[in-house]
Amino acid sequence: MGIGLMHSSLSLHGSGLAALLPPVLLRLLGLESQRLLLDQQGETLTLRRQRGSQPPGGAEPLAPGDAAKLAALPCDEIVLRLGSDTVLVKEITLPAKAANSLAAIIPFELERLSPLPPEQLAYDFLPLEKRGESLRVLLQLAPKESLRAALQALGFTPDRVIGGTDPLLLQSRLNLLPMAERPAKRRSWTTRILWGIALLALLAALAAPFAHLLVQRQATQQQIAALKQQVAAKPQTDPRQSERLAALAAARMHYGHATMLLEELSRLLPDEVWLTQLNLADGQLEIEGLAQAAAPLVGLIEASPVFGRVRFLTPLTRDPLRGRERFHFAIQIEAAP
């Protein structure tokens, strides 16, 4: 039967962002990882789909030529599972001290387990457990010719090839494909989406102080315009209304002045500086933020005719997460920009 387009639920493996989201939320958002499992037994090929940590779904028979279409589907991993007629799965026991040199020891074990020389075998191994002086190792091997024939029948190279259907094998990184023949790692659209969300959240946080001042300024201007219309329609001015009008005008000057100060500050500071907090009061502007090197910012600010002396309100500290210096300055305002 034909292969329809499947819903994309792309990879979160290795993503620090995904670790911040609970599994229930990942399921609700459709952001769980998805794996395609191709089971080959003789000439029969079936497909199973696995979402997240759930067990694989039911088998879907594949018609000849359908398997190659799977390579273009969005998923995290495509695994080809070969039957016992192609792959030998064997557990061997080695001395525990061999744990750090398995790559050099395993080829000698192949000579004991297979009549073919090691160079004609595709193999991979998985250390399982140490017990006293012994180390259990799971070994998989298959003739390279048989592996090539299976891939040729499939029509494309999957991300991994293993033998057997044990869940342990599936969750491990066992792969019979030679390193040079393994396809490039699939890129996860889910990870891109999460990074995009994080970037938008960061930009929103940085823009919040500026947006707050602009919104307040706009609201004040609207109130003044409405009040002027009332005054024009009513020549006999109420003293309380005049006081309110004067207060609103002063507020407009304050927020307009603040906006111009921020524009001057934006012109002075390098692009790599992040401002996280601003506060304007009593002829003084307080700013907090992050910079690669915060001390040189003092000279840049004091060189402006708009600003005067800069004081450190807190000592400079290094943010270990972002690798930047955190600063908190108080800037004296000398003149309007």
C-alpha positions in Angstrom: 0.0 0.0 0.0 1.1 3.6 -0.6 2.9 5.7 2.0 0.9 8.9 3.0 2.4 12.0 4.4 2.8 11.7 8.2 2.6 14.4 10.8 5.9 16.0 11.5 7.0 15.6 15.2 10.7 16.4 14.9 13.7 15.6 17.0 14.2 16.8 20.5 17.1 14.4 21.2 20.1 16.3 22.6 18.1 19.6 22.8 18.4 21.5 26.1 15.2 23.3 25.3 13.2 20.1 25.0 14.4 19.1 28.5 12.6 22.2 29.8 9.2 20.9 28.6 7.3 18.1 30.4 6.4 15.0 28.3 2.7 15.8 28.6 3.1 19.2 27.1 5.3 17.7 24.3 2.5 15.3 23.5 -0.2 18.0 23.5 2.0 20.2 21.2 2.8 17.3 18.9 6.5 17.9 19.5 7.5 14.4 20.5 10.3 12.7 18.6 9.2 10.2 16.0 11.1 7.2 14.7 10.3 5.0 11.6 11.1 1.3 12.1 11.6 -0.8 9.0 11.5 -4.6 9.7 13.0 -6.8 7.0 12.4 -10.5 7.1 13.5 -12.2 3.9 11.7 -10.3 1.1 9.0 -8.9 3.4 9.3 -5.3 4.6 7.0 -3.7 7.1 6.8 -0.2 8.7 6.2 0.7 12.3 6.0 4.2 13.7 7.2 5.1 17.2 6.4 8.4 19.0 8.4 9.5 22.0 8.9 6.7 24.5 5.7 4.9 23.5 5.9 1.4 22.1 6.0 1.1 18.3 2.7 1.0 16.5 1.2 -1.7 14.4 3.0 -3.1 11.3 2.2 -1.6 7.9 3.2 -3.7 4.9 5.2 -1.9 2.3 4.9 -2.6 -1.4 8.0 -2.7 -3.6 9.2 0.9 -4.3 7.3 2.4 -1.3 10.3 2.2 1.1 12.4 4.7 -0.9 9.6 7.4 -0.3 10.2 7.2 3.4 13.6 9.0 3.1 11.9 12.3 2.3 9.4 12.1 5.3 10.1 14.4 8.2 11.1 12.4 11.3 14.0 12.0 13.7 15.4 8.7 12.7 14.8 5.8 10.3 16.0 2.4 11.6 16.3 -0.7 9.5 16.0 -3.9 11.6 17.3 -7.0 9.9 16.3 -10.5 10.7 18.3 -13.3 12.2 18.9 -14.7 8.7 21.2 -11.7 8.0 22.5 -10.5 11.4 24.0 -12.5 14.2 23.3 -11.1 17.7 25.6 -12.5 20.3 26.4 -11.8 23.9 30.0 -12.4 24.8 32.0 -12.1 28.1 35.3 -10.4 28.3 37.6 -9.4 31.2 36.5 -6.2 32.9 39.9 -4.6 32.3 39.1 -4.8 28.5 36.4 -2.1 28.8 38.6 0.7 27.6 40.0 -1.2 24.6 36.9 -3.0 23.2 37.4 -1.5 19.7 40.8 -3.3 19.4 39.7 -6.5 21.0 36.3 -7.1 19.2 37.9 -7.9 15.8 39.7 -10.9 17.3 36.4 -12.1 18.7 34.9 -11.9 15.2 37.3 -14.6 14.0 36.0 -16.9 16.6 32.3 -16.3 15.9 32.3 -16.1 12.1 34.0 -18.0 9.3 34.4 -14.7 7.4 37.4 -12.5 8.0 36.7 -9.3 10.0 37.2 -7.1 7.0 34.2 -8.7 5.3 32.0 -8.1 8.3 29.9 -5.2 9.4 29.7 -5.1 13.1 29.0 -3.0 16.2 29.0 -3.7 20.0 27.4 -2.5 23.2 28.9 -2.9 26.7 26.1 -4.1 28.9 27.2 -4.8 32.5 30.3 -5.3 34.7 30.1 -8.2 37.2 33.3 -8.6 39.3 36.1 -9.3 36.9 33.8 -9.9 33.9 32.2 -7.6 31.3 29.2 -8.5 29.3 29.2 -7.2 25.7 26.4 -7.4 23.1 27.8 -7.9 19.6 26.1 -7.7 16.3 27.6 -8.7 13.0 26.5 -9.3 9.4 28.3 -10.0 6.1 29.0 -6.7 4.3 27.6 -8.2 1.1 24.3 -9.1 2.8 24.1 -5.6 4.3 24.7 -4.0 0.8 22.0 -6.2 -0.7 19.5 -5.2 2.0 20.2 -1.5 1.5 19.9 -1.9 -2.3 16.5 -3.5 -1.9 15.5 -0.7 0.4 16.4 2.0 -2.1 18.1 4.4 0.3 20.4 4.4 3.3 18.6 4.7 6.7 20.1 6.4 9.7 20.8 3.1 11.5 20.8 -0.6 10.7 20.5 -3.1 13.6 19.6 -6.7 14.1 16.6 -7.8 16.2 13.7 -6.0 17.7 14.7 -5.8 21.4 13.8 -2.3 22.8 17.3 -2.1 24.3 18.9 -2.3 20.8 16.5 0.3 19.6 17.3 2.8 22.3 21.1 2.2 22.1 23.3 3.7 19.4 24.2 0.4 17.8 24.7 0.8 14.0 26.0 -1.8 11.5 26.5 0.9 8.9 30.2 1.7 8.4 31.0 5.2 9.7 31.8 6.5 6.2 28.4 5.3 4.9 26.2 6.8 7.6 24.0 9.7 6.4 24.3 13.2 7.8 22.4 13.7 11.1 18.8 14.8 10.5 18.0 18.4 11.4 15.1 18.8 13.8 12.5 21.4 12.9 11.1 21.1 16.4 14.5 22.3 17.8 14.4 25.2 15.4 10.9 26.1 16.5 11.9 26.1 20.2 15.0 28.2 19.6 12.8 30.6 17.6 10.4 30.9 20.5 13.2 31.4 23.0 14.7 34.1 20.7 11.4 35.9 20.4 11.0 35.8 24.2 14.5 37.3 24.7 13.8 40.1 22.2 10.5 40.8 23.9 12.2 41.0 27.3 14.8 43.4 25.9 12.2 45.6 24.2 9.9 45.7 27.2 11.4 48.8 28.9 11.3 50.8 25.6 7.8 49.6 24.7 6.5 50.5 28.2 7.7 54.1 27.8 6.3 54.4 24.3 2.9 53.1 25.4 2.8 55.5 28.3 3.8 58.4 26.0 1.1 57.5 23.5 -1.6 57.2 26.2 -0.6 60.6 27.6 -0.8 62.2 24.2 -4.2 60.8 23.6 -5.5 62.0 27.0 -4.1 65.5 26.3 -5.7 65.6 22.8 -9.1 64.6 24.3 -8.8 67.1 27.1 -8.0 69.9 24.6 -11.1 69.1 22.6 -13.2 69.4 25.8 -11.5 72.7 26.7 -12.2 74.1 23.2 -15.8 73.1 23.4 -16.2 74.7 26.8 -14.6 78.1 27.0 -15.3 78.5 30.8 -12.3 76.5 32.1 -12.6 74.6 35.3 -9.5 75.2 37.5 -9.3 71.5 38.3 -9.4 70.8 34.6 -6.5 73.2 34.0 -4.5 71.6 36.7 -5.1 68.2 35.1 -4.1 69.5 31.7 -0.9 70.9 33.1 -0.1 67.6 34.8 -0.6 65.7 31.6 1.5 68.1 29.7 4.3 67.6 32.2 3.9 63.9 31.9 4.2 64.2 28.1 7.4 66.1 28.5 8.7 63.5 30.9 8.1 60.5 28.7 9.1 62.4 25.5 12.4 63.3 27.3 12.8 59.7 28.4 12.4 58.5 24.9 15.0 60.9 23.6 17.4 59.8 26.4 17.0 56.2 25.4 17.7 57.1 21.7 20.9 58.8 22.8 21.8 55.8 24.9 21.2 53.4 22.0 23.4 55.5 19.8 26.3 55.4 22.3 26.2 51.7 23.4 27.7 49.0 21.2 25.3 46.5 19.5 26.5 43.7 21.8 25.2 45.4 24.9 21.9 44.0 26.3 19.8 46.3 28.5 17.5 44.5 30.8 16.2 47.3 33.1 15.8 51.1 32.8 14.5 53.6 35.4 14.3 57.4 35.0 13.7 59.5 38.1 14.9 62.8 39.6 17.3 63.7 36.8 19.0 60.3 36.9 18.8 57.3 34.6 19.5 53.9 36.0 20.3 51.1 33.6 21.0 47.4 34.1 22.3 44.9 31.5 24.9 42.6 30.1 28.1 43.3 28.1 31.2 41.5 27.0 33.2 44.2 29.0 31.1 46.7 31.0 33.9 49.0 32.3 34.6 50.7 28.9 30.9 51.7 28.7 31.4 54.4 31.4 33.7 56.4 29.1 31.4 56.1 26.2 28.4 57.4 28.2 30.3 60.2 30.0 31.7 61.5 26.6 28.1 62.4 25.6 27.1 66.0 26.3 23.7 64.7 27.4 25.0 62.6 30.3 27.2 63.4 33.2 28.9 61.2 35.8 28.3 57.5 35.8 28.2 55.6 39.1 28.4 51.9 39.7 25.4 50.9 41.9 26.6 47.3 42.2 30.0 45.7 41.4 30.5 44.1 38.0 29.8 40.4 38.0 30.3 37.7 35.4 27.1 35.9 34.3 28.3 32.2 33.9 25.4 31.2 31.7 25.8 34.0 29.1 29.5 34.6 29.5 29.0 38.4 29.9 29.5 41.0 32.6 26.4 42.2 34.5 26.3 45.9 35.3 24.1 48.4 37.1 24.8 52.1 36.5 23.3 55.4 37.6 23.8 58.1 35.0 23.4 61.8 35.8 21.5 63.7 33.1 23.1 67.0 32.1 20.9 68.3 29.2 18.1 67.3 26.9 19.3 65.6 23.7 
